[in-house]
Amino acid sequence: MDEVIGRLVANVGIDRAAAEKAVGIILDLLAKEGPPDKVQSYLAKLPGADAPRQKAASEEAGGVTSAAMRMMGASPSMGKVESVSQQFIAYARERIGEDEVGGFVAIAGLAQFV
């Protein structure tokens, strides 16, 4: 996850702590909203995903709206939430593959941010 966190810091302009929190929130959303077998497949292809996901999971539950609100708490504007989501999905496409990311985005409800 260091790679995607680094991208968020460089490309979105948020600090490392906010980037780590945002990644965890996205992963937690996926884990809670998606079918367990698919989620396990996605997470297995994203090395280091468990730690930020577990940290975010311990903070609060909720769907995509709650996740967006949580990310806004870590980042100053909704524009940043959209940028964070876009950067994360671009990273996921590289790691998981285009076809599976379509399911990932639909499951997590992230389509509204990309």
Helices and strands as residue ranges (DSSP letters): H 2-7, I 8-12, H 16-33, H 36-44, H 50-57, H 64-74, H 78-96, H 98-108, G 110-113
